Amino acid sequence: MLPEDHELITAARIYLVSLFGAPAAKLGKRIWGFKEVRYGINVAFFLQELFPKARFIHLTRNVIDCFISMKHWEDSNDPWNRQWTEKSIENWQIINEDFFEAADHLNKFFHVKYEQMVDNPDGFAEALSDFLELPLSSFDRSVFQIRLHGQEYRGKNDREKMLPSDLNDEEKALLSRDNIVKIAEKYNYQIEF
């Protein structure tokens, strides 16, 4: 047997609703979604095909700050390693490039930069409320009061103390690759050490 396209789409929709929608409904929530850092624009297009009324939020962050965060994971007791960091930086480049180039093909799309979100959480909440067409009062803004830094870190315990200038030459070279710099500039991020 070879299912037809419409049967595959129906099966995928049922799977995702069972995986995410049913647990949300048990909690009394009619709106549900998920966060994933590895999914690019093609997954968004597929999800839009499954759920034409879906809304997509693309959150990006300065690649240098992403790297510094992962460097802390490398220095922790976590199994995270440099190979995973380098793969994540490659994913950052691909995903951000794809969303920059093709997001206008999504029916409902909202882009936000991490820095803007944490610098102005009230403004972000208002913009998100408008985008989702939900009352602002339904948002739990206390999440902005909590900053998670993962596990205890060896070396520098205060993540805020590591600066781009603290990176070694190999790390700076990784983040200064032409393709990364070009994408960073599209989001108005400067690669500066």
C-alpha angles and dihedrals in degrees: 000000000000115000118223122241094259090053092051091049092049091049092049091049092050090048094052094044089051092047099044111005099051095053090046090051090053087058091050094254119135094184120064141164143150141237123231128168097197100054117102136191094289091061089048090053090049092049090048089054090052095042111024092184093052120127123216128210120195113198118187134177136196106283092226092057090046089053093048090051091051091045087061089053089052089054093048132080087263116113089240113128141184093264090059090047091053091048090050091052089051089051090049090056096046097043095045092047092049094049092046092051102038111021092103086073090066115092096222117021133164123185123197134172116225091229092056091047095054095037093053109019093164092053090046092050091051093049091046091048090053093046094049093038090231128134113265088229089067092066121094101220093178087091087080090062092064124072115190118206101174121229130352110289129222115226111011107031095187108068091199090066095066109092131188088253088062091066117103124242094262091052092047090050091052091053093043096060111133095243092051094046091050093052093043090054091052087061091043094252117142120213099223130153 
